[in-house]
């Protein structure tokens, strides 16, 4: 007889799944989670859609770190991989299971940075397949939720003043941070904006940015700065287990002005449908990614949309509300998330006030 707590459910709450990183942040995540004394720490991320374990080279290992936790009836919990494996076609859909098995196929996080992150880059999927033996690189999409009071809200995206490959090698090897800083100009970002960061693009998330990050499901990263504030990247976490010379081929050495970066990387929402009190926009589609798609629902009154036919992670990005599917319902506040099974025939979005909005993240 199967375990009754793992009987398939159309809705499941995604629990906070905090993950250690080599930078500080997370105070706003503490507030979202209702912790009594919110504070920045070495757990600035919550992995809300992950069947991929975190890689924290140089830190003591924690079994299952990074695997999303999902709530069960009666207050118990399991991991997202275990839940999906318990009823793959119910949660993921038969086409997904045939193509990808029980892996979700993308990774999503909430990220709250207290400092500017280290300059870094990720490999493209082609680079990862050819040289890392991995089916995934690490294309990323950022949906900006907010910026801390008193902070500017900025990213570094691509080189505005690109160095030659040999000069970039020298800058990284010698940790010539002044020369590194001269390669970039700040790109201003605001809540509600969506940005895509392709593999190979050097980048750094600025201080005080709270955002949803959706990406290919890997933890491949080349770190160019080894120290930011008190956060030191240990040698084994800098170059994907290789050396600097190998990693220099990851980078896109084109120069792009801030205006060019904005045209290339800022994504405008595409209207997909609307009705009385609701609107559906495509935030990023399979034409820009091969792993996931992200839609946004805005509602000012209870609204019903068709089911996705595949797994979906819903993230409340504004206001309070409730998600309902065939007699099951979950109340959510901003920053809270839930899993909707592929078997859901329809999804009802119920705003808790004048209006609310949600992101829907699904495999492509």
N, C-alpha and C positions, 0 to 999 in steps of 0.2 A: 504494500500500500504506500502511495506517495505521501510525502510530508505535507500536511494540510496547510502549513504556512507558506509553502511554495506553490500552492494551487494558482494557476494563472489569474492575474488581475489586469484589468484594462488601465488602471492608474496606479502608480507607485511613487511615494515621495522620495526625492533624492536628498540624502542627508549630507551635511557638511563633511567634506573629505579633504582636510587640510594637509598640505604637502610642504615639506621643507625645501627651501631654495637657498641660493647663496646671496640673497639680498633681503632687506628687511621691509616689512609692510604688514598688511592684514588688519589694521585697526578697524577699517570700515567693514571688513568681513566679520569681525567680532560683533559689530553693531547689528549687522544683518542677522547674525545667528543668535542675538539676544544674550550675549555673554555679559556678566555683571561688571567687568572692568576692562573695557576694550583697550587694546594696546598693540603696538607694532611688535613683531617678533620675527623669527626665521621661518614662519609658515604664512607667507603672504598670498598663497594661492589655494583655492578650493577646486578640486578636479570633479566637475559635475557630470561629465560624460566620458568616462575612461574605462576601457578594458585593457589599458596599457599600464604597466608598472612604471613608476618614476625611476629615473637614473640619477643617483646622487653620489657620484664618485667622490671619494675623500670623506664621506660621512659614514657613520655606523649604519649598517643596513637595517631596515625595518620591513619585515615580511608583509607583502601586499601593499606597500606604500604606493599611493596613486590610483589604486583601484576604487572606483566610485562605490560608495556605500548607499544602499537602498533600504528604506524602511519596510518592515513586515507587519502584518496585523498583530496586535498585542504588544507592540513596542519592541519587537526584535529587529534584527537587521541581517542583511547578507550583502555580498558584493554584486555589482552589476554583471560581471562575467558569469557568476553562479546563477543569477536570476535568468539571464538570457539562455544559458545552457539548459535550464530546467524545462523550457518550452520554446525552442528556437523559432518555429514558424509562427507561433502565436505572437511573440514579441517582435520578431524581425521581419516576418513575411517570407513566403516560400522562395521567391525570386532572390532575395538577399541571401538566404541560407545556401541556396544552390551556388551562388557566385562567390560568397565570402565566408561561409560557415557562420560561426557564432560571434565573430569579431564585429564590433559596431562599425568600424571603418573610419572613424574620426575621433578626435579628442576635443573636449571643451572644458574651459576653466573660467572661474571668476578670479581676477587678478587685481590686487590693490597694492601699488608701489609707494613706499614712503621715500625712496630715493630714485634718482635716475638709474636705470639698470645698466649693466655692463654692455658696451658695444659688442655685438655678436652677429652671426649669420648662420643660416641653416642650409643644408644641401637641397638641391632640386631632387625630384623623384628620379630623374634620369641618372644623376650623379649617384644617388643612393643605390639604384639597381646595379649600375656598372661597377662601382668601386667599394660599396659598403655591404653588398649582399642583402639589401633590404628592399622590400617592395615600396617603401614610403620614404619620401624626403620630409620636408617640414614647411610647406606653404602655410601661412597663417592669415587669419582674418580677425580684426579687432573691431568690436562694437563698443563705443565709449559710453559708459553709464554716467560718469561724473568726474569732477576734478575737485580735489580738496581745496577748501577755502584758503586764499592767499597764495595759491600756486598757479603757475602759468598754464599748464596743460599743453605739453609739447611732446613730440616724438623726434628722433633722428631716423630718417628714412633715406637710404641710398647715399652715395657720395655726391655732395654738391661741388667738391673740389677733389676729384679722384686722384689718388697717388698712382704712380707706376707700381707694378707688382713687386719689384725689388725694394722700392721705398716702403711699401706696406709691410713687407717682411721685416725691414729694419725697425719700423715704428712699433710693431708688435713685439719683436724680440727684445728691443731695448726699453719697451714700455715708455716711449716718448709720448706722453699723454697730451702735451701741448700741441705737438704735430698732429696727433690723432684728432684732437678737437678742431683743428683748422680744416679738416676734411669735410666737416658737416656744418649745416646751418639748421636752426630749429624750425620744425614744422608745427604750426599751431593746430590744436585739435579741440573740438567741443563736444559736449554730450549729444548723443543721437547720431553722430557720424560713424560711418563704417569705412575701414581701411583694409586693403589687402596688401600683404607683404610676401612677394614671391621668393622662392628659394634663391639663394645667392645674394640677396639684397642686404647689405649691412644695415643694422638698425639698433635702436635703443628706446625703450619705453621711458617716458619722462616721469619725474617725481609727481606723486599725488594723483595719478590717473587710476580710476576704477573702471574696469572694463570686462567684457566677455571676450575671451579669446578662443577661437575655433580653428582647428589645425589638422593636418595629417597626423595620424596616430604614431608619432615617434618622439624621441627625446634627443635627436641628433642636434648638436650645437657646437659651433666654433666660437670661442670667447676670445675677444681681442684685448680687453682690459682685464687685468688679473686682480685689481683691487678697486673697490668703490666704497668709500667710507670705511666701516669696520668689516665689510664683506670681502673676504679673500677667496678667490677661486683656486683650489689646489691644482697642482700640475696635472693630475690624472683626469681633471674635469675640463681641461682647456681645449683639447684638440681631438675629441672623439676617439681617444685611444690610439691615435696616430701621432704624427709630428707636424710641426708648423709648415714645412715644405709641402706636405700632402694637402694640408687644409687651405693653402693659398689658392688652389684651383676652385674652391667653393665660391669665391667672391665674384660678383659682377662689378667690374671696374669702370663702368660708364659714369660720367658726370651728369647729374640731373639737377636743374634748378628746382627751387621749392615749388614754383608754379608747375613745372613738368612733373614733379613727384605727385602733386595734387591731382593733375589730370590722369596720371597713370594709376594711382593707388587709391584715391578716394572713390567709393562706390555710391552712386546715386540709387535710391530705392526705385524699383520698377512696379507700378500698380498692377496687381494681378486680379483684383476683383473688389467689389464693394456692394453694400446694401444698406438698409436703414440701420444706422448706428454702428456700422463696422466697416473696416477697410483692411485688405490684405495686400502686402507689398513683398516683392522678392528682394531680399537684401543682397544675397550672393547666390548665384546659381551654378549648375554643373558646367556652364560655358567658361567659368573662371576657375573652377576647382574640379578635381576628379573624384573626390572623396565625400563631399557633403554639400548640402544646400541649406540656406538660412532664409526663413520668411519672417515677417513681422505682422502681427495682428494688433489693430487698434480698435477698441470697442467702447462705446458710451452707453450701451444697453446690452442685455443678454443676447448673444449671437451664436448661431450654430453653423459650423463649417464641416464639410465632409472629412472623414478619416483619411489618414495619409497612405494607408496600405503598407506602411513600414514603420519602424520604431521612430519615435520623436522625443526629443528632450525639450520641454517647455520651460522657458526662463521668464519670470515676471520682471520686466524692465521698467515698469512705471505703475504707480498706484498699488492698490490692493485688489484682489479678485478671487475668483473660484473657477476651477476647471471641473467639468462634469462630463462623465461618459456612462450612459446606460445605468443609472442608479448609483454609480460611484462618484465621489466628489472629493476635491482637495482644495482647501483655502491656501492662498499664497500671498505673500507680501513681496515688495521689490527685492530682488536678489535671490528669491527662493525658486525652487525648480521641482519638476516632476517628470517621470517617464510615462509616455502614452504608448500602449502596445499597438503593433501593426493591426491587430484584430479589431481595434476600435472602429465602429461604423461611422461615427461622427463625434465631434468634440464641441462642447458648449463652453463658451467664454462668458463669464459673468463678472463684469466690473463691480468693484465694491463701493465706488463713489461715482463722481461725474464721468470718469473715464479711466481706462487702464490699457496697458500694452504688454505684449509678450513676444519673445523670439521663439521660433520653432526651428530646431536644428535636427536635420534628418540626413541619413546617408544619401549620397548621390546615386 
